[in-house]
Amino acid sequence: MKAFSVIAALAALAAKVSAHYTFPQLIAGSSATTAWQYVRETNNWQDLNPQTDVTTNDIMCYDSAMSGTASTMSVAAGSTVGFTVDGNPSNLYHPGVLNVYMAQAPSGTDVASWDGSGDVWFKVYQISAVTDGGSTITFPATGLTQVTFPIPAETPSGQYLIRVEHIALHVASSYGGAQFYIACGQVEVTGGGSGTPGPLVAFPGAYTGNEPGILINIYYPIPANYTQPGPAVWPAA
Ligand SMILES: *[C@@H]1O[C@H](CO)[C@@H](O)[C@H](O)[C@H]1NC(C)=O
């Protein structure tokens, strides 16, 4: 009994310390879909561990193990989609910032078999940090149990990967310390517009790991300002 409670306490502590998470379900409208149905199953679907190497191909969709087969969901341009957070606990537990990128599969290529390589990724949504010149820094994404955002109405019709990324910054003061929680959904955008998405970046390539918003001590001294990693959100507000 005693040994059991020690083990239980240690397990609870380990869970608390690791506090890792994934984004297994795509949300369409107000309902979440089945886990890993429209989201490519990530290598960390069981251990929930973050990606910390921005130079690996796994900084894109973290799915090199290819342990699942995702379907492609039809979504209307201008509609709201999203991802649920699942883990230990099931929210964006760590202080950090969030980005959502999309990339269109070349015409004639099924997004389900597309690797997403090249300068093809544009940012459609972000939740940055809030600073006030050095007194406080807050992270509005913290604690979210799901992330929702609109597919820009200007997005051309076609098949896309949608990549969500939470960059946890609690141990980011040394190189490679930032923790990337990533997943890619597969969607077919219908009723799209005639916009030209950009700027376009590649994964890997978008980050060096030395960006002021990635290699950062968020505790001391309190950063006076914060620079969100990655390109500007498209389309400009
Ligand atoms: C704050 O702004 C300065 C001046 O532009 C810049 O050098 C620094 O990298 C910024 N800090 C962060 C954390 O973005």
The ligand as a MOL file (V3000), in Angstrom:
LIG
                    3D

  0  0  0     0  0            999 V3000
M  V30 BEGIN CTAB
M  V30 COUNTS 14 14 0 0 0
M  V30 BEGIN ATOM
M  V30 1 C 13.1560 43.5160 -28.4160 0
M  V30 2 O 13.4650 44.5620 -29.3280 0
M  V30 3 C 14.8640 44.6990 -29.5950 0
M  V30 4 C 15.0560 45.9450 -30.4440 0
M  V30 5 O 14.3050 45.8620 -31.6290 0
M  V30 6 C 15.3740 43.4360 -30.2650 0
M  V30 7 O 16.7540 43.5340 -30.5130 0
M  V30 8 C 15.1040 42.2410 -29.3590 0
M  V30 9 O 15.4670 41.0560 -30.0220 0
M  V30 10 C 13.6380 42.1710 -28.9700 0
M  V30 11 N 13.4360 41.1240 -28.0030 0
M  V30 12 C 12.6100 40.1030 -28.1940 0
M  V30 13 C 12.5450 39.1040 -27.0900 0
M  V30 14 O 11.9410 39.9510 -29.1860 0
M  V30 END ATOM
M  V30 BEGIN BOND
M  V30 1 1 1 2
M  V30 2 1 1 10
M  V30 3 1 2 3
M  V30 4 1 3 4
M  V30 5 1 3 6
M  V30 6 1 4 5
M  V30 7 1 6 7
M  V30 8 1 6 8
M  V30 9 1 8 9
M  V30 10 1 8 10
M  V30 11 1 10 11
M  V30 12 1 11 12
M  V30 13 1 12 13
M  V30 14 2 12 14
M  V30 END BOND
M  V30 END CTAB
M  END
